[in-house]
Amino acid sequence: MNAKQVLEYAKKNNVVMVDLRFTDWPGVQQHCSYPISEVDESTFEDGMGFDGSSIRGWQAINESDMLMVPDPSTAFIDPFFKQPTLVMICDIVDPITRQNYSRDPRWIAKKAENFLKQTGIGDTIFIGPEAEFFVFDSARFNTGPNEGFYHLDSIEGKWNSGREEGGANLAYKPRYKEGYFPLPPMDSMQDLRTEMVLEMEKLGIVVEAHHHEVGTAGQAEIDMKFTTLVKMADQVLNYKYIVKNVARRNGVTATFMPKPVFEDNGSGMHTHQSIWKDGEPLFAGDGYGGFSQLGLNYVGGILKHSRALSAFSNPTTNSYKRLVPGYEAPVNLAMSTRNRSASLRIPMYSDSPKSKRIEVRYPDPSCNPYLTFAAMLMAGIDGIENKIDPGEPLDKDIYALSPQEAEGIPVMPSSLEEALEELEADHEFLLRGNVFTEDALETWVSYKRENEIAPMRLRPHPHEFELYYDL
């Protein structure tokens, strides 16, 4: 829809409010609502003002004024608000220069798509993420000078097998690491996930499947059909919005935290991607896994830069609680076809050239999708242009390799601090085409160190009391 069509759509649906949304630096959507009388066609050019200094990682207080400019192609009716409300995702613009804001994640993603076209390699990048999440009945946590704790609970939690539940524990709780694909009553979340899917479809999100995931305690996955990079990043945020609000509507709570449950699987976001040109797939060929040389070079670029990419794809301290061996977490940087212990896989579900794609398995859903998808595309382009060899495929179970066999296989960083150091050392490929700027990268690194790593270092951990209190 264009601006005029959006306003007609709003009138047809008796809209009384317009909700404008954008994504902050860490990747969380923000919003402000306006009576429909305040919005006309000029809004799509002039935008709406807001205080950029109050948004995490953005403007200084002495240059705080910024504009939200709605994108009419993103319009939908919010499925949760009581009053009919039209929602649009916005781009962020400087009110003086009228230039797009360099730290707007959506603008960075748009520049990455444009850069692909400028290279002549292809004209379309398709992205298909598999964002996993947990649903809990309760999530309590707090930190203070004299305490720090969390407590999660779920009717599905295996730890509740012996609990009195209203006088009758009805059992059927998924065993640890055995929650993949069970039928009800073991899978108690079927109707909840279906409700989420139906709300997604109202927003135009095409869903391919939903199912219970490996973890106990309501771990789930809803698979969206692939689409173009910016559109998919928009959809990921709408997906998370729907999952959280449908959960809340049903008296439970959902989280995309990568590793909320100790000694069970964490939540990943395996990200499928492929490049096309003039309607034809470029990754299909007669090489390993049915891949073209261009596709294999794309893989080479991803593998070469993965340790730096992790600063975006695995951007929290909690991300590295998931990236450990033994929980299907792909810590080893190798290519394979059917081997899911590799960090990068070429799925073999079909021989069709149109299905040829890569699956990068280490990202998690705590990431900012605009930045993560853009960074992976830039790494892949670097691989294509510099003909980077992905190395020999590794089709064995990597976790079962002997120390001699495993030697020489690079691994993902083991902490957020290590990931940020890798980004500082390896980021030239991100600067091409001015897709990422030095300012954006420096801001990302400093924000993460000051607001996440430093506070974690200062706080005693509950397990430290178990280890050290009696020393």
N, C-alpha and C positions, 0 to 999 in steps of 0.2 A: 504494500500500500504506500501511496504518497501522502503528503500532509493533508490534502483535501479529502482523500478517501478515508484517512484515519478519523477525521472529524465527523464525516458522514457515518462511519462505523460507530463512533461514540454516541451519536444522536440516535441511531437505530437501536442501540442497546441501552438507552436511557441512562448513560453514564453521568454521574454527578461529581466524580473526582478523577483527577489524572495523577498517577503516581510515577514520578521520574526516578530512575535508578541508574547507578553506576557502580563500578567496582573499585575498592580502595587498593592500596599498594599490596598488602598481604593476600588479597583475593576474596574479601568479604563484600557483599553488595550493601550499598547504602541507598536511602531513598528520602524523597520529600514529596508531599501531596499538595495538589492545588485544586480548588473548585474548577469545574469545567469552564466556567465563565472567564477564567483567567488565561485560558489557552486558545489561541487562534493560529492561523497559518504563519504569522510572523514569528511565533514561538519556535518554529522549526528552523528559522534562520538566526534569530536573535538569542535564543536560549533563555535559561532562567539562572539567576545569580545565586551563589552560595559561598560559604566561608571555607576556602580550601585549606586554611591553617588548622582546622579542626579534624582533618582527615589524616589518618596515619601515614607517615612517610611523604607527605606532600608539602604544601607551601609554608614559607615563613610567615609570621603574623604581620609583617610589614608589607607583604604582597599577597594578601589572602584572597582577594576577590577572584572568583572564577565563574565560568558559565557551564551549565548542563545543556547540551543541544540534543534533543530527542531524535532518535532514528526511527522514522515511521514504519520501517520494515519489521521492527521488533514488537509491534503493538499486540497486546492481548488483554482480555478481561481477567482480572485477578480472580482466582477460584476460591479465595478464603475470606476476603473482606465482606462485611455485612452489606455495605452499599455498593452499587455497581461502580467499579473503578477500572479505568483504562491504565494499563502499565506500558511504559516504553523504556528501553535501555538507551542511555545517553553517551555521547562522546563529550570529552571535556576540552574546553577552549579558553584561551587567555582573553579576557575582555578588552585588552588594549591592542595587542598585536593581531587578534583574531586567528591565531595559529593554534593547532592542536597541541595539547599539553604533553610534553615529552615523557612524563611519568604516568600518563593514563595507560593502564595495561591494554585496553582495547585498541588504542592507537598503535601501540607497539605491535600487536597482532596484525593489524591492518597493514602496517608497513612490511611485515614479513611476507604476507600474501603478495603484496605488490612487488617486493624484491624478487620473488620466484618468477614472476612474469618478466621482470626486467632482465633476468639472466638469460631468458630464452629457453631454459631447460624445460619448463612446463607452464601451464596456465592455471592449474588447479591442484591444490593439496587437500586430500580427504583425510579426516580424522575420525576415529571411532574409539572413544575411551570406554572402559568398563569400570565404573566407579563403585566400589564396595562400601558398605556401611554396616554399623551395628544398631540394633534397636533394643533399648533397655527399658525396664519398668521403672527404674529409679537410677538417678545419677547424682550423688552428693559428693562435694569436694570443697575444700577450704584450705587456705594457708594464712598463717599469722606468725607473730613473734614466737609463740609458744606451741604452735601446732601446725601440722601439715598432713592432710589425709585425703583419700578418695574412697568412695564405696559405690560399687555398681551392683545392680541386681536385675535378674531377668527370670521369668517363669521358665525359660528354656535353659537356664544356666545349669550345667552339669553339677556344679557345687551344691545345688539345691535338691539333689536326688533323695536326701534323707530328711528334708525339711517338712514340718507339719504345715500343710497348706489348706486352711479351713477345715481341718480335721481329716483331710484325705488328699494325700499326694498322688496325683494321677500319672506320675512317671513320664515316660517318653521325652527325655531330655537328651539332646544330641551329645554324644561323647566328644571329648576334646579332639579336635582335628578330624572329626568324622561327620561334620554337618552338611556335606555336599550332596544335594539332590534328594533328601529323604522325603517320603510322602507324609502328609498328616496322618496321625496326630503328632508325629515327631516334628514335622514342620508346622509350627503353630502360626506362622506369619503369612500364609497364603493369601487370605482375604485382605490383609493390610497392604501387601505389595500390589495386589490387583487394584486396590483403590488408588494407590500412588500412580500406577500405570494409566488409569482412566483419567486422572487429573492431568498427567503429562500430555495425553493425546488431545485434550482440550486446548492446549497451548501450541499444538502443531508438532510436538515431539513424536517422532516415529520410534516406537519401541519394538524390539525384536523378540525379547524374552525376559522373564524374571525367574529367580530361583533362590533357594537357601544356599548360603555359602558354607565354607568348610568349618568356620568357627562355631562353637556353641554360643548360646545367648543371643540368638536372633541375628546372626550375620547374614547379609543379603546382597544381591546384585540385581540390578535392572539394566539391561543392555539397550542402548540407543543405536539406531541405524546411523551409519557414518554420514557425515556431511562436511562442508567446507570449514576451514579453520576458524574464522571469526564466528561464524554461525554456531559451530559446535561449542566454542568457549561460552557463548551466550547461553546455549542449551544446558551446559554443565551447571551453570549457576542457577538456572531455572529448575533443573533436576534436583539440586540440593535444597532449594527453597521448597519444592513440593514434598520431598521426602520428609523434611523436618516438620512441616506444617500438617501433613496428613498424620504423621506420628503423634504430634501433640493433640490433634483433634480426636485421636483415639486413646488419649490418656497415657501414652508412652513417649519416649524420647529417643531421637536418632542422632548419631554422631558419625562424622567422617574422619575422626581421629585415627591415625594409622595403626596405633597399637594400644588399644584401651585395656585388653585382657592379657594378663601374664600367662606365659606358657601355652598360648593358643595362637592360631593364625591371626595376623593383622589384616588391615584393609588396604588393598592396592588399587591402582587405576591403570591396568594394562592398556596401552595406547596404540591402537592400530593406525597405520598411515600409509598413504600411497600418493604418487604424483601422476597426473594425467596431462595430456596435451591434445588439443583438438578432438576431445571426446575419446581418446585412446589411452589405455593404461601403459605406463612406461616401465613398470617393474617386471613385467612378464618377459621371459626369455628361455634360453636353453642351458643356463648355468645352474649352480647349486640351488636346489629347492624350486626349480622352474623360474629362476630369476634372471633378469637381464644384467649386463655388466653395469649399467647405470644404477639399477636397483642395488646391486652388491656394493657399489661405491657409496651409495647413500647409507647403507648399513655400516660401511667403514667409517664414515664421518660421525655417525651416532656413537659407535664404539670408541673412537678416538677421543671424543669430547664428553663422554658420559660422566666422568668424575666432576667436570665443571658443570654439566647440565644438572647434576644432582642438587646444586644450590637452589634451583628453581623447581625441579620435579619432586624433590624430597626436602621441603624447606623448613621443617620443624625439628626441634630436638627429639620429639617423639618419633619422627620418621625413622630414626636410626635404631630404635627399639625393634622395628619391623625388619630392617635390613640386616638380618643375622641368619646364618645357615640353619636349615632344619624346619622351616615353616613356609616352604614354597617361595621364600623371598629370594629373588634373583640377584645375589651379591657378586657373582662372577661374570665378568664382561666378556662374553663369548656369544657366538652365533650358532643357532641350531634350527632344526625344523620342528620335530615333534617333542623335543626335550624341553620341558617346562622349568628345569633348573637353570637354564641359560637366561641371561638377561635380555637377549634379543632373539625372537623366534620368527620363523617364516611358517605361518599356519598352513597345514596341508589338507584342509577340509574339502578343497575343490581344485580341479585342474584348469578351471576357466581363467584365462588371462585377466579378466576383470576382477577376479578375487585375489590376485597376487598383491600382497601387502606385507609390511613388517609389523610385528607386535613388540613394542618396547615394554618390558615387564616390571621395571623398577619404580616408575612414578607412583605416587600415592595421592589420594583425593584431598589432602590438605593443601595441595598446591594451588597457585593462581593459574587457571587454565590458559588464559591469554599469554602469559609469560612462558609457561612450560611448552605449549604447542609451538609458539614462535621460536623459542630457543632450539627445540629439536629440529624444526625445519631448517634453521640456519646451519646447524651441524651437518644435516644431510646434504644440503647444497654444497657446503665446503668439501664433503666427501666426494661428491660428483665432480666438482670443478678441479679438484686436485687428485682425482683418481685414487682415492685412499683404499687400500686393500683391507678387507675385513678380517683377513687371516683365515686359518683353517677352521672349518666348522667343528663343533664339539658335540657329538650326538650321544655321548655317554652321560650317565647320571653324575653330574659334577661333584655332588656331595660324597659320592662313593669313590672318587679318585684317590689314589695313593698320594702322599706328599710329593713324590717325585713327578707324578703325572700333573698334579695341580700347580707345580712350580712354573712360573712364567705367565700364568693366567691373571691378568689384572683384575682387581676387585673394586667394588664401590667404596666410597669413603665410609668410615665407621662413626662419624659424628658430623653435626652441622658445621662446626668450626672447621673441620677438615674440608668439607665441601666448599665453604666460602673461600678458603685458601686456594683450592683448585680453580675456582672461578677467577680469582685475582690473577692467577698465573696463566690462565688459558681462556681469553675472552675476545681475542681479535676477530674471530669468525662471527661474533655477535654484532660487531660494530659496522659491518659492511652494509652499505645502503642506508646508513644512519638508522637502522632498525632499532637496536639498542644504542643508547648514548653512554658516554663515560659517566655522566651525571646520574643516569638511571642505575647503572651497575654499582657505582660507589654508594648511592643511596640505599640500594638493596642490601649490600654487605654491611654497611654501618647500622642500618635499622635492625637487622637480624642480630648483630653482635650486642647492640645496646639494649634492645627490648626483649630478647629471648635468651641468648646465651648467658649474658651477665647475670640476669635475675636467677637463672637456674643454678649458676655457680655459687651464689650467695646463700642459698637455702639448704638446710639439712634435709636429707632424704629420709623418709620413714624407714627404709631398710637399713640405713646406717645405724639406727638405734638397735636393731637386732644384731648387727655385726659388732658394734663397738661400745655399747652402753656399759658393759661390765669390765672394760679394760682398766 
